[in-house]
Amino acid sequence: MGCETCSGGSCSVDGKGKGLPPGMLEQYKLNSNRSDGYLVWIEVERSGESARVSDVSKEILSKVRSMNNGSRVWGVIFGHSELKPLYKEIHSYGVETLYEVHDRNLTEFHPEEYAVALAQIIVRTEPATVLMGATPRGRELAPRVAAKLDAGLTADCTELSVEDRVLSMTRPAFGGNVLATIQCTSFPQMATVRPGTFPIAEPAEGANGTVIYWQTGGCWLKDIVSSERVRREEEDISRARILVSLGAGVSKDSIPVAESVARKLGGMVSCSRKLVEKGWFPPSRQVGQSGRSVAPDVYLAFGISGSVQHLAGISAAKRIISVNRDPEARIGEVADEIIVGDADAVLRELDKIL
Ligand SMILES: Cc1cc2nc3c(=O)[nH]c(=O)nc-3n(C[C@H](O)[C@H](O)[C@H](O)COP(=O)(O)OP(=O)(O)OC[C@H]3O[C@@H](n4cnc5c(N)ncnc54)[C@H](O)[C@@H]3O)c2cc1C
């Protein structure tokens, strides 16, 4: 049975074993009475020889730290010796026991093999909750793991809370018109989390933990012959520390001015959905519920009214400054500072000053 709000349709439906080979579920059966704690798939981003922990993984671990009431936290990473420099940082975000699926071939993303190893580690550790980023990889991986474990999965969450081990997962549903809060009916409960939703906490200094190397027999179904990054890094507004964001209150002539301001501030230009609809910006620049969630230090909103869909994407922004000619514009409810004036004129003036 399918469901609008969860990936895989398993959030609250029985569906035991549908479509799975006999014996598969028995192999992965978990003891729900013992299930406790959090397991996070830690996504690693690689560039040449170097590797870094993805921001979304730090965001999830930060959220886990804020919700956790003394339960255990496990992390799982895939790769080889290039991961060693990351151990300390991962422990500093609250991971006590880190499972490293140790295989040179797994530095590349192989969803089938990753899913087998993750399911094995989940069976070993028995977490109540399994979390990963709703990134392109996380979206491929999470349903595979959920299917192996017969677990409920809520995709693309924008809020999480926990009470007595039970996770409440909130995500936009029905085309973004409602926010649905979902609970799973069994353990482990799984969720993918939209990047940029939660702020990254300060790492704990001097934190230590254990690293366990895990070998998986794998199920090598394919070889990746070559791979190429399609999305350019500089287009990722969810990583920008400063965003100059434009809405329907600015004129098209202001786009180069906004780009100049953003460049001078070391930031990027983003926009509301209205400007994507006008064709002024690609969808990758759209902030909001059906666009990207962002978490900049400063979000400068020019001519943006503050619709509920737009505000859903900026809840993690540290400081919001709104420039709007309407002093009553809804964005004022969340803005730290409001400048009442003409957005084009303020942009030009700011560019001149900078
Ligand atoms: C399912 C769904 C999903 C959606 N997802 C998103 C999303 O992800 N992101 C998103 O942004 N929207 C989204 N929307 C659209 C959303 O409802 C709004 O229509 C949109 O956010 C409005 O964009 P805006 O603030 O730029 O425009 P408007 O609401 O038209 O606001 C323009 C603002 O500019 C001000 N203004 C006008 N002229 C000037 C001037 N000269 N100087 C200064 N201020 C001026 C006005 O006072 C007004 O406040 C979604 C809608 C739906 C139904």
The ligand as an ORCA input file, in Angstrom:
! r2SCAN-3c Opt
* xyz 0 1
  C       2.845     23.863     -2.822
  C       3.563     25.172     -2.832
  C       4.924     25.193     -2.611
  C       5.612     26.407     -2.632
  N       6.957     26.433     -2.391
  C       7.588     27.609     -2.341
  C       8.986     27.677     -2.051
  O       9.657     26.657     -1.880
  N       9.573     28.883     -1.990
  C       8.880     30.066     -2.188
  O       9.483     31.148     -2.123
  N       7.579     30.028     -2.487
  C       6.921     28.845     -2.570
  N       5.602     28.822     -2.894
  C       4.971     30.085     -3.328
  C       4.535     30.945     -2.143
  O       3.220     30.600     -1.774
  C       4.558     32.447     -2.536
  O       3.770     32.650     -3.666
  C       5.942     33.003     -2.793
  O       6.826     32.633     -1.765
  C       5.879     34.505     -2.867
  O       7.102     35.003     -3.306
  P       7.540     36.504     -3.014
  O       7.598     36.734     -1.559
  O       8.745     36.744     -3.815
  O       6.363     37.322     -3.714
  P       5.140     38.132     -3.107
  O       4.372     37.314     -2.147
  O       4.409     38.701     -4.261
  O       5.812     39.286     -2.263
  C       6.493     40.362     -2.816
  C       6.888     41.246     -1.668
  O       7.673     42.323     -2.189
  C       7.270     43.518     -1.578
  N       7.566     44.586     -2.537
  C       6.940     44.887     -3.705
  N       7.588     45.883     -4.325
  C       8.634     46.222     -3.542
  C       9.667     47.180     -3.647
  N       9.774     48.003     -4.709
  N      10.581     47.265     -2.664
  C      10.495     46.441     -1.567
  N       9.522     45.530     -1.411
  C       8.613     45.405     -2.388
  C       5.798     43.364     -1.291
  O       5.402     44.192     -0.227
  C       5.724     41.885     -0.933
  O       5.907     41.715      0.460
  C       4.896     27.618     -2.888
  C       3.526     27.581     -3.093
  C       2.862     26.368     -3.067
  C       1.391     26.349     -3.284
*
